[in-house]
Amino acid sequence: MRATVYGIPGSHPVKSAVLMLERKRIGHRVVQVPSVLCRPALRAMGFPGSTVPAVKIDGRRIQTTRAIARRLDQIRPHPPLFPRDPGARAAVEEAERWGDEVLQPVPRRLAYATMRRDRSGMASFFDGPMLGLSPRAAAATAGPIVAMGSRINSAGDATARADISALPQLLDHVDALLADGVIGAREPNAADFQIAPSVRLMMLFEDLKPAIEGRPAAEHATRTVPHYAGHMPATLPREWLTELRSPA
């Protein structure tokens, strides 16, 4: 059994899918497709939606991290991504939902806010050439794609500033999930793989890393996602960052 994962460079949901495949010991390859342009490309490949991660496995096309997690537990039950106990499973599913719907969009929007100001970090997220362009050339010509992605993801300055203001509370929630044992156990579950890549990606932002380091959320993210290539330079306005706080 082998899988093909279609995703854009640096995508944290794609990282989630890859980590779950690795957890299930399912061989896979990752095919990078351009941000924004992946939408028509995935449709042309027969996927029903336009988002990544998009996975071909076991004769089926699956999209979204939550659908992938459930399909993987169906085709390879062990090790499980969800607890067998109904109450524990409900807690994991709620944490997974929160990680998908609330946390996951934040680093995406902040990435666009950063890249609108400075695209020098884009190339560090590429594994190799894309559409015949080197990572450096792809980043240099990505202005229109960044602008379009910002519009599609509602990643304007006002939203980015609100995301930064909310970040300490989001990290507090991750820390609480760890304290309650919903995530962070010896055997990782679907919520671990949903939440950790979002936190780990934000740790690659020079502007955000000081507010994350030292927290339980940071230790969990680094343990769950030991390797995450990429770097976002410090470029966001200083006044946006005044509400960030380092842990006491």
Number of C-alpha atoms within 10 A of each C-alpha: 10 12 19 17 24 21 25 23 25 21 19 28 27 23 24 28 27 24 19 24 19 12 18 18 14 15 12 17 12 17 14 20 18 16 18 17 14 18 16 13 14 19 13 11 9 9 19 13 14 18 20 24 24 25 25 16 19 12 8 10 17 21 20 19 25 19 10 22 23 15 16 22 17 11 12 12 13 12 14 19 23 21 16 10 8 10 10 14 17 15 18 23 19 14 22 24 17 17 23 19 11 11 22 20 19 22 25 23 23 24 21 24 23 25 23 19 13 15 20 15 19 23 21 17 17 20 16 14 14 16 9 9 12 15 18 18 13 18 20 13 12 18 14 10 15 21 16 17 18 22 13 10 12 15 23 16 18 11 15 23 21 12 20 21 17 14 21 18 12 19 19 15 16 28 19 15 19 17 12 10 13 23 26 24 11 6 12 18 24 27 27 29 28 28 27 27 28 25 28 26 26 23 24 17 21 15 21 23 17 14 21 22 14 13 17 19 25 22 17 23 22 18 13 19 20 11 9 16 13 18 19 23 17 15 15 21 12 9 8 17 15 10 14 18 14 14 13 5
